[in-house]
Amino acid sequence: MSMDWQPLSLIGRKISEDAAMDYQVAFNLALTLAAFLGGWTLNNISKAIQRLDDDVRGMPSKYLSKDDYRDDLRRIEDMLGKIFDRLDSKVDKT
């Protein structure tokens, strides 16, 4: 009778080793998937940050600073002041 139980215990041991191996494979697959998705997400975030950095560095060539705007307005006001002075002098002569 002991001969009959010995193969069953080996079969039982083989089944539990296969189950442990299946859990290990499932864990490895889950870890691989999580690492892949994490890497993909970090890569996309890195690309987005790089695009934003490029946009920010390109701003001085695309947009006018406040100081430049104020300088230009001051020059326009000075020119308009001279024009109005000339018009006033013309009106006074007539």
Secondary structure, DSSP 4 states (H G I P E B T S, - for coil): -HHHHHHHHHHHHHHHHHHHHHHHHHHHHHHHHHHHHHHHHHHHHHHHHHHHHHHHHHHHHHS--HHHHHHHHHHHHHHHHHHHHHHHHHHHH-
